[in-house]
Amino acid sequence: MAFLSDRLNRIKPSPTIAMTTRAAELRAQGRDIIGLSAGEPDFDTPAHIRDAAKAAIDAGHTRYTAVDGTPSLKRAICDKFARENGLDYAPAQITVGTGGKQILFNALMATLDDGDEAIIPAPYWVSYPDMVMLAGGVPVIVECGLDKGFRLTPEALEAAITPRTKWLILNSPSNPSGAGYDRAAMQALTDVLLRHPQVWVLADDIYEHLVFDGFEFATPAQVEPRLKDRVLTMNGVSKAYAMTGWRIGYGAAPESLIKAMAKLQSQSTSNPCSISQYAAEAALTGPQDYIAESRAVFQRRRDLVVAGLNACPGIDCPTPQGAFYVYPSIVGLIGKTSAAGTVLTDDETFANALLDEAGVAVVFGAAFGLSPHFRISYATSDEQLTEAVARIRRFCEGCN
């Protein structure tokens, strides 16, 4: 009898974390490495949020809370949805978890039976398929290539739905591509979903506030109110407020699903960190100036990176609508040989060669289900990005 569970064989370690770890190891050896693999804002958490956390500690708010969030934080989340998305939720329809990842994990574990299907457009965030498989479900991957703007079309969605489909997982703006669905594109998808009442939507809105060039964010339950009773809208404070380490995510859904998720959470982590919950409440209810300021910085960095990469031989980098990633194609480099003699057979080989030979850490496209591409996170300084793009260009120019 094997000691480790068979379910572990269904999944693999996160490729983004693996690349970040490898870059850190090389840096510890004295190598000059620029890390562009981690999706984490490089700004400090705003001062008023940090102050709220300190005040919570001083006030003694260091004990257990309700399993899936304090009443005051849930009210703040309800107010956020009403204010920013035109969505009306009661506190009983809100859940708070240890990061957005736990919200997604709880929902899938609470709803998927063996053989149930979840449609996942590719490129996708690396954890979606593995979460589905851990829950016993089947990820149905629908490729959404560069020619489609990395977006799922209504026709492709319709073709992917079967009697076993239980979820559509939709991330807008997207990690890794930065592609977003405007209201018209979202409406076209919800029109399809109205014809298939067994399909729920898991809307991952974590990059909601990181949109550029006047792009207007839209979420499924907002666009099509008739779908609201089968939508889980997930969001969090990590990306919008530079609070990745605070580990607070939240979701809104029908009360029956929220109760099921709370039941699961009660037997796993129990409540999220009490201090982080007070900080998250301050983020949602306090001054929002930080969002616009950080958005302007990210848009400038996006433009810097897109222009620089498009000057690299063999790279085609589209301009994303949001998030803080670019997802360039390297079709023009496949089959070439680097200056150090590495044959670039695929995007994983490219990413490893770029790290070893140029000292730039990126994540290969196969990790996100669509090749040959790679992902850069531009959530770092302009100076680092300028140097990284220069190194990538030299690397590409050395390929023949």
C-alpha positions in Angstrom: 0.0 0.0 0.0 1.5 3.3 -1.1 1.8 6.0 1.7 1.1 9.0 -0.5 -2.3 9.6 -1.9 -3.0 8.8 -5.6 -4.7 12.2 -6.0 -1.3 13.8 -5.7 -0.4 12.1 -9.0 -3.1 14.1 -10.7 -1.4 17.4 -10.2 2.1 19.0 -10.6 3.8 21.8 -8.6 3.1 25.3 -9.7 5.5 26.1 -12.6 5.4 29.8 -11.7 6.6 29.1 -8.2 9.2 26.6 -9.6 10.7 29.2 -11.9 10.7 31.8 -9.2 12.5 29.4 -6.8 15.1 28.5 -9.5 15.8 32.2 -10.1 16.3 32.7 -6.4 18.7 29.8 -6.2 20.8 31.2 -9.0 20.7 34.6 -7.4 22.0 33.0 -4.1 24.9 31.6 -6.1 25.9 35.1 -7.0 24.3 35.3 -10.5 22.8 38.6 -11.7 19.2 37.5 -12.2 16.1 39.6 -13.1 13.0 37.8 -11.9 9.9 38.4 -14.0 8.1 35.2 -13.1 6.1 36.1 -10.0 2.7 37.9 -10.2 3.1 40.3 -7.3 3.0 44.1 -7.2 6.3 45.6 -6.1 4.6 48.5 -4.1 4.2 48.7 -0.4 0.7 48.1 1.0 -0.9 51.6 1.5 -0.2 53.2 4.8 -3.8 53.5 6.0 -4.2 49.7 5.5 -1.1 49.0 7.5 -2.2 51.3 10.2 -5.6 49.5 10.5 -3.7 46.2 11.0 -1.6 47.7 13.7 -4.7 49.2 15.4 -6.4 45.8 15.2 -3.4 44.2 17.0 -3.4 46.9 19.7 -7.2 46.4 20.2 -6.7 42.7 20.8 -8.4 41.4 17.6 -6.1 38.4 17.6 -8.5 35.6 18.3 -10.6 33.3 16.1 -13.3 34.9 13.9 -16.3 33.4 12.2 -15.1 30.7 9.9 -15.5 32.5 6.6 -15.1 36.2 7.6 -16.0 38.8 10.2 -19.5 40.4 9.9 -18.0 43.8 9.4 -15.7 42.6 6.5 -18.6 40.9 4.9 -20.6 44.1 5.0 -17.7 46.0 3.5 -17.6 43.4 0.7 -21.3 43.8 0.0 -20.8 47.5 -0.2 -18.0 47.0 -2.6 -20.1 44.9 -4.9 -22.9 47.4 -4.8 -20.7 50.4 -5.3 -18.4 49.1 -8.0 -20.3 46.4 -9.8 -24.0 47.2 -9.3 -24.5 43.8 -7.6 -26.7 43.3 -4.5 -25.5 40.7 -2.1 -26.4 40.0 1.6 -23.6 39.1 4.1 -24.9 35.5 4.0 -24.0 35.4 0.4 -20.3 36.3 1.1 -17.4 34.1 2.0 -13.9 35.2 2.9 -10.9 32.9 2.6 -7.1 32.7 2.9 -6.5 34.3 -0.5 -8.5 34.1 -3.7 -7.0 30.7 -4.3 -8.9 29.2 -1.3 -12.2 30.6 -2.6 -11.7 28.8 -5.9 -10.5 25.6 -4.3 -13.4 25.5 -1.8 -15.9 26.1 -4.6 -14.6 23.3 -6.8 -14.2 20.9 -3.9 -17.7 21.6 -2.7 -19.3 21.0 -6.1 -17.4 18.7 -8.3 -18.0 14.9 -8.3 -15.9 12.5 -10.2 -16.2 13.1 -13.9 -17.8 16.5 -13.7 -16.4 18.9 -16.2 -15.1 22.5 -15.9 -14.4 24.5 -19.1 -11.1 26.4 -18.9 -10.1 28.8 -21.7 -6.4 28.6 -22.5 -4.1 30.3 -21.7 -5.2 29.9 -18.1 -3.8 30.5 -14.6 -1.7 27.5 -13.8 -3.8 26.4 -10.8 -7.2 26.0 -12.4 -6.8 22.6 -14.0 -5.0 21.1 -11.0 -7.7 22.3 -8.6 -10.4 20.7 -10.8 -8.5 17.4 -11.0 -7.9 17.4 -7.2 -11.6 17.7 -6.8 -12.2 14.7 -9.1 -13.3 16.8 -12.0 -12.2 16.9 -15.6 -10.7 20.1 -17.0 -12.0 20.8 -20.5 -9.3 23.0 -22.1 -10.4 25.3 -24.9 -7.5 26.9 -26.7 -8.0 30.7 -27.3 -5.0 31.7 -29.4 -3.4 35.0 -30.3 -5.7 35.1 -33.4 -8.7 35.3 -31.0 -7.1 37.8 -28.7 -6.7 35.1 -26.1 -10.5 35.3 -25.5 -13.1 32.5 -25.5 -15.6 32.9 -28.3 -19.3 32.1 -27.9 -19.0 29.4 -30.6 -16.1 27.7 -28.8 -18.0 27.8 -25.5 -21.1 26.3 -27.0 -19.0 23.5 -28.6 -17.3 22.7 -25.2 -20.5 22.3 -23.2 -21.6 18.7 -22.5 -24.2 17.2 -20.1 -21.3 16.8 -17.6 -20.3 20.5 -17.7 -20.7 22.0 -14.2 -18.4 25.1 -14.4 -17.0 27.7 -16.8 -13.9 29.3 -15.2 -13.5 32.8 -16.6 -10.6 35.2 -15.6 -10.9 38.7 -16.9 -8.5 40.5 -17.2 -6.5 37.3 -17.5 -3.4 35.8 -16.0 -1.3 35.2 -18.1 -2.4 37.1 -21.2 -3.9 40.3 -19.8 -6.8 39.9 -22.2 -10.1 41.3 -20.9 -13.8 40.8 -21.9 -15.7 44.0 -22.4 -19.4 44.1 -21.9 -20.3 43.0 -25.4 -17.9 40.1 -25.3 -19.1 39.1 -21.9 -22.8 39.3 -23.0 -22.1 37.0 -25.9 -20.8 34.4 -23.5 -23.7 34.8 -21.1 -26.2 34.4 -23.9 -24.7 31.0 -24.5 -24.9 30.1 -20.8 -28.5 31.0 -20.5 -29.2 28.1 -22.8 -27.4 25.7 -20.5 -28.9 25.9 -17.0 -26.6 23.3 -15.5 -23.5 25.4 -16.1 -22.2 27.7 -13.3 -19.7 30.4 -13.8 -16.7 30.9 -11.7 -15.7 34.6 -12.4 -12.1 35.3 -11.2 -12.1 39.1 -11.0 -8.9 39.5 -9.1 -7.4 41.9 -11.7 -10.6 44.0 -11.9 -8.9 47.3 -11.1 -5.9 46.8 -13.3 -7.3 47.8 -16.7 -5.8 50.2 -19.2 -6.6 52.5 -22.1 -10.2 53.2 -20.9 -11.1 49.5 -20.9 -14.3 49.1 -18.9 -14.4 46.0 -16.7 -17.5 43.8 -16.7 -18.3 40.7 -14.6 -20.9 38.0 -15.7 -23.5 38.5 -12.9 -23.4 42.3 -13.6 -23.8 41.8 -17.4 -26.6 39.2 -17.2 -28.6 39.4 -14.0 -30.5 36.2 -15.0 -27.3 34.3 -14.4 -26.6 35.7 -10.9 -28.0 32.6 -9.1 -25.4 30.4 -10.7 -22.3 32.7 -10.6 -19.5 32.7 -8.0 -17.8 36.1 -8.3 -14.3 35.8 -6.7 -12.1 38.8 -5.9 -9.6 39.9 -3.3 -7.3 42.6 -2.1 -3.9 41.1 -3.2 -3.4 42.7 -6.6 -5.5 45.9 -6.3 -4.0 47.0 -2.9 -0.5 45.3 -3.0 -1.6 42.8 -0.3 -0.4 39.5 -1.6 1.1 38.4 1.7 -1.9 39.3 3.7 -3.8 36.4 2.1 -7.4 37.6 1.9 -9.8 36.7 -0.9 -13.5 36.8 -1.1 -16.5 35.5 -3.1 -20.2 36.2 -3.6 -22.6 33.5 -4.6 -26.0 32.0 -3.7 -26.3 31.2 0.0 -26.4 27.5 -0.6 -23.0 27.4 -2.2 -21.6 29.8 0.4 -22.7 27.5 3.2 -21.2 24.5 1.5 -17.9 26.4 1.1 -17.9 27.4 4.8 -18.5 23.8 5.8 -15.4 22.8 3.9 -13.4 25.7 5.3 -14.4 24.8 8.8 -12.6 21.5 8.4 -9.5 22.9 6.7 -8.1 26.3 7.6 -11.0 27.7 9.6 -10.9 31.5 9.6 -8.5 33.7 7.6 -6.0 35.7 9.7 -8.0 38.1 11.9 -5.5 41.0 11.5 -5.6 40.6 7.7 -9.4 40.8 7.7 -9.2 44.2 9.5 -6.7 45.3 7.0 -8.8 44.2 4.1 -11.8 46.0 5.5 -9.7 49.2 5.6 -8.7 48.6 2.0 -12.3 48.3 0.8 -13.7 51.1 2.9 -10.8 53.6 3.0 -9.3 56.0 0.4 -9.1 54.5 -3.1 -6.5 56.9 -4.6 -3.9 54.2 -4.6 -5.7 52.2 -7.3 -5.5 54.9 -9.9 -1.9 55.7 -9.0 -0.7 52.1 -9.3 -2.7 51.6 -12.5 -0.9 54.5 -14.2 2.5 53.0 -13.2 1.5 49.6 -14.5 0.2 51.0 -17.8 3.6 52.8 -18.3 5.4 49.6 -17.6 3.2 47.7 -19.9 3.9 50.1 -22.8 7.7 49.9 -22.0 7.7 46.1 -22.1 5.4 45.7 -25.2 7.5 48.1 -27.2 10.8 46.5 -26.2 9.7 43.0 -26.8 8.3 43.8 -30.2 11.7 45.1 -31.2 13.2 41.6 -30.4 13.6 39.3 -33.5 11.2 36.4 -33.4 8.9 37.8 -30.7 5.3 39.1 -31.3 3.9 40.8 -28.2 0.3 41.9 -28.2 -0.9 44.8 -26.0 -3.0 43.5 -23.1 -6.1 45.2 -21.8 -5.2 44.6 -18.1 -3.5 42.8 -15.3 0.3 43.1 -15.2 1.5 40.5 -17.6 2.3 40.2 -21.3 2.2 36.9 -23.1 4.3 37.1 -26.3 4.5 34.5 -29.0 7.9 33.1 -29.9 6.9 31.3 -33.1 9.7 33.1 -34.8 12.3 31.6 -32.5 11.3 27.9 -32.4 13.9 25.7 -34.1 16.7 28.3 -33.8 19.8 27.9 -31.8 20.9 30.3 -29.1 24.4 31.9 -29.0 25.4 29.3 -26.3 24.2 26.4 -28.5 20.8 25.7 -27.1 18.3 24.5 -29.7 15.0 26.2 -28.9 12.6 23.3 -29.5 9.7 24.7 -27.4 8.9 27.5 -25.0 10.1 25.7 -22.0 13.5 25.3 -23.6 13.4 29.0 -24.5 12.6 30.0 -20.9 15.4 27.9 -19.4 17.9 29.1 -21.9 16.9 32.7 -21.2 17.5 32.2 -17.5 20.8 30.4 -17.9 22.2 32.5 -20.7 20.7 36.0 -20.1 19.8 35.9 -16.5 16.1 36.7 -17.0 13.4 34.5 -15.3 10.1 34.2 -17.2 7.5 31.4 -17.3 7.1 29.2 -20.3 3.8 29.1 -22.1 3.1 25.4 -21.8 2.5 26.0 -18.1 -0.5 28.1 -19.1 -1.8 25.6 -21.7 -0.9 27.5 -24.8 2.4 27.4 -26.7 4.8 28.7 -28.0 4.6 31.7 -25.7 6.1 33.0 -22.5 4.8 35.2 -19.6 6.4 38.2 -18.2 5.2 39.9 -15.1 6.0 43.6 -15.3 5.2 44.2 -11.7 8.8 45.5 -11.0 10.7 48.7 -11.5 11.2 50.5 -14.8 14.9 50.0 -14.5 14.7 46.3 -14.1 12.2 46.0 -16.9 14.4 48.1 -19.2 17.5 45.9 -18.5 15.4 42.7 -18.8 14.1 43.7 -22.2 17.6 44.6 -23.4 18.9 41.2 -22.3 16.0 39.4 -24.0 16.8 41.4 -27.2 20.4 40.4 -27.1 19.5 36.8 -26.5 17.1 36.8 -29.5 19.6 38.6 -31.7 22.1 35.9 -30.9 19.8 33.1 -32.1 20.2 31.7 -35.6 
